Amino acid sequence: MSATVEELVERSAILKRELLGYAWQGREGRDLSEAVVARFGDPVVSTEEELTDFVDRFVLTHRLSDDRTVLERFVRSRGELPRAERDLLLRWRDPLEGYFDVQALDGQALVCTNVIDELTYRIRTNVGATFFQDRTPPGSIMLARVVPLLDEWLISGIVSVFHADRRDDALRAAWEAAQDWPALLFRNPAKLESAWRQQGEDRAAFVAYFGSDEVVVPGADLMERWAAFWGQRYGDDAPPSADLSDLADAATVGLIYDERHGFGFYQDYGRFEEVFARPPLALDAEQLQVVDRYLRDESVNGVPFVRCAQRYPEAVDVVLAQVLRRPRFRWSGDGDELLRRYKPGFLDAAPQPQFLPFGDQFAHLAGGVGG
């Protein structure tokens, strides 16, 4: 018979204590101690809450030398655990850190709306529902890490509560978190769909204006060209979306609006593409430096390489063989390996839209963060 939510909540308190005890022993303990010292110094200088929260996150998510977490090692060491408890623990590998708008206490579960993804969450704690009664009145926003518990969620780590008078502080922090980790927003399938739709419309407007999804402009003309496009797209009173002053001195700038990977500015893109268009330039060390810089610059994604490989399928082997000093390099067989090495995540991570469709609760904040 399957375990109930109530039974798993009760059992989770024991399992969590055992997991934390395991985390401080043996080689796991050495790894954790080193991480604590690296974060807080030696001697350790932190509050109890900071240390507790750091350890909780480390145990659940930090990858050790064998690419396993402490949590995963713990489960492997406990072969006698019932299936329901093993499944419970392994689902903790996917914690969610969110800002939860408290609606009501329903029995033992706190009913909340995540202000980022706007989904409803039923959240429990293994220390008893009085924890919520004393700390999280309706209208407050709770910052918490939660882990899956069947169809509900369980508190893991430290909870911070923003009461009504600090609601805007919580919303601003939530907005900043979503900017850094858009996946928090896209947990909601409707928001993901909306973001792709908005990006598709924006890309179509870009193509209609420039005549292509890829255009190369002189750096000196970039700000004027971009302001003209932005004004047509969003109105003359709309400020441009980016500060492009750092690109003004570039000989050329590529503007590419890729269907999967979104929009990007690429400095000296004219020279980069020219090497592939005219393979003899691959013998020029100065020209090759542009390609080498694109390859090693972590801020440049793989789009320029994929596009030039498609456009110049014979030249791509010649150029990259020179850059890499690998005479036998062939894009057809080695291109994926190259991208995985120099552009981590470009091939394997699912592309995410660049548009972030926030809810109306953010719109009133300074700076106009809603949209």
C-alpha positions, 0 to 999 in steps of 0.5 A: 500500500502506498504511503500517504502524504502525512506518513511521508511528512513524518518519516521525512523528519527522521530521514533528513536528520539521518541525511545531515548526519551522513553529510558530515561523516567520511569523505562527504564530511571532508567535502562539506567542511571544505565547502563551508570554509571556502564559503565562510572562511576559517574560522567560520564566520556566519549566522546559524541560519546562513550555515544551515541554509548553505549545508541544506543546498549543498547536500541536495544539489552540489555535485561531488567528484563522482558527479553524485550529490551527498543525497544520492550517495546517502540513498545508495548507502541505504539499500534497506530503505522502502521504495516509497522512502527512496523515491521520496529522497530522490525527488529531493534532487529537484528542489525549488527556491521560490517566493510564495504568496501565502493564501491560507492554511488548509489543514496541515498544508500552506496554500500559496501562489508562487509569485514568479511562475504563478502556480499554486503550491501546497506546502508542508513542514515536518515540524508541524503546522503551528510553524506556519500559524506563527510565521506566515499570515495570509498576505505575506510572502515566504522565501523558501526552498521546497522539495517534492512530496507526492503532489505537494511540497515540503520545506527544506532549509531556512524560511524567510518571511516578508510581511505586508509592509515589505511586499515590494521588497519580496517582489523585486527580489523575485524579479531579480531571481527570475532574471538570473534563472528564467527556468523558475518562470518557465515552470509554468507551461503557459508562461513558456508558451507565451514567451515563445510566442512573444519572441516569435513575433519580435523576431518576425518584426526584426526580419521585416525591418532588416530584411533578414534574421542576420545583418552586419552593420558598421559599429559607428552606425549601430546605435542609430540603426538599433534605435530606429528599429526599436522606435518602430517596434515599440514607439519613439518614446521607448528607450532602447533595450541595451547600452551599445556604447561598448560596440560603437568602436567595433569595425562591424557588429552582427545582429542575429535573431536565431529562431531557437537561440534568440537575439544577439550582438556579435562584435567584429562579425564581419571579419569573423564571417569573412574568414569562412567566406574567403578560406585563404584568410585562414592563413592570416594569423590576425584574421584567425584571432577573430575566430579564436576569440569567438571560440574561447569567449564564453559570452559568445554562443555557438550560433555564429559557428553553426551558421558559418558551417551551414553557409560555408560547409567546405571552408569550415573545416579549413578554418577551424583546422587552422585555429585548432591546429588539428589538420584532420578536423572535420565539422561533420564529425568533430563539430559537436565535440567542439561546441560541447567543449567551448560552448557548454550547454549550447547543444544539450540544454533546451533553448529558452526564450529571451522574453520573460512574461511576468505577471501584473503584480510586478508592473508597479515596481520602479523601473517597470519590471512587469511585462 
